Amino acid sequence: MKHLKALFDFYINSSLHVSLAVLSLVWVTEIQLALNPQPLLYGFVFFGSITGYNFVKYAALAGLHHRHLTQSLKSIQTFSLLCFLAFCYFAFQFDWVFWLYCIPLGILTLLYAIPFLPHKKNLRRIPTLKVFIIAAVWAGVTVYLPAISADRLDFSVMILFAQRVLLILALMIPFEIRDLTYDALALNTLPQVLGIKKTKLLGLVLLVGFVFLEFFYPKNQTGITVITCILGLITAFSILKATTHQSSYYASFFVEGIPVLWWLMLLAFSQLTL
């Protein structure tokens, strides 16, 4: 049992779970926009997400304490290096035009982690800005890149992008509430500014917008709309149940797994309608 827990913790802490969630949103986009499968993009997004997330989470820590790293962190470092090499392999399968579209997302990710402002600040340390950067990057990677890669930019993509931003902002609220006790007051996170109750209310409003936009798709499918509503309810439940003393796996596994559940529901629906 101890070994299973260690393996599960590695799955969470090495960013495998969050990267699976990102990849699931790419698959959701393909289903919603009826795009052809893009296997090279899957590798690019999955290994790029692991590399990016672990860089943001562990780069500073590893730099400061490289001689005293725990065995777990050393394993994550080695794993991250292998994922970075895999990311490079997939990245070089794309032409330079695709890379041009990736530049804004890459810059945001780097500036999110690397101090470049006075007093050694990065974008993560700018009050209230963190959640909006994360939502923009996730929406860019999971909507914008699949659409660009498939040479598809139209009104449906714009609606889907706006939806995705609203959903990611809502999904981040349980994380913001979880971290309320630990976040510096200077960060002005949503729970710090609004309080927990108003932050949860904001999350519900975001989800209403997320579901409302579903009805603006030019080719709306009833089954997909129903699944969108179900997803909105599940996410609303996760927000309402969030507390500052939640289980260590509540946000990092259950909430972060909601995009995977969304993809599985859409996959099941698409198979039934074939």
Secondary structure, DSSP 8 states (H G I E B T S, - for coil): -HHHHHHHHHHHHTTHHHHHHHHHHHHHHHHHHT----HHHHHHHHHHHHHHHHHHHHHHHHHHSGGG--HHHHHHHHHHHHHHHHHHHHHTTS-HHHHHHHHHHHHHHHHHHS--BGGGB-GGGSTTTHHHHHHHHHHIIIIIHHHHHTT--SHHHHHHHHHHHHHHHHHHHHHHHHGGGTS-GGG--HHHHH-HHHHHHHHHHHHHHHHHHGGG-TT--HHHHHHHHHHHHHHHHHHHT--TT--TTIIIIIITTHHHHHHHHHHHHHHHT-
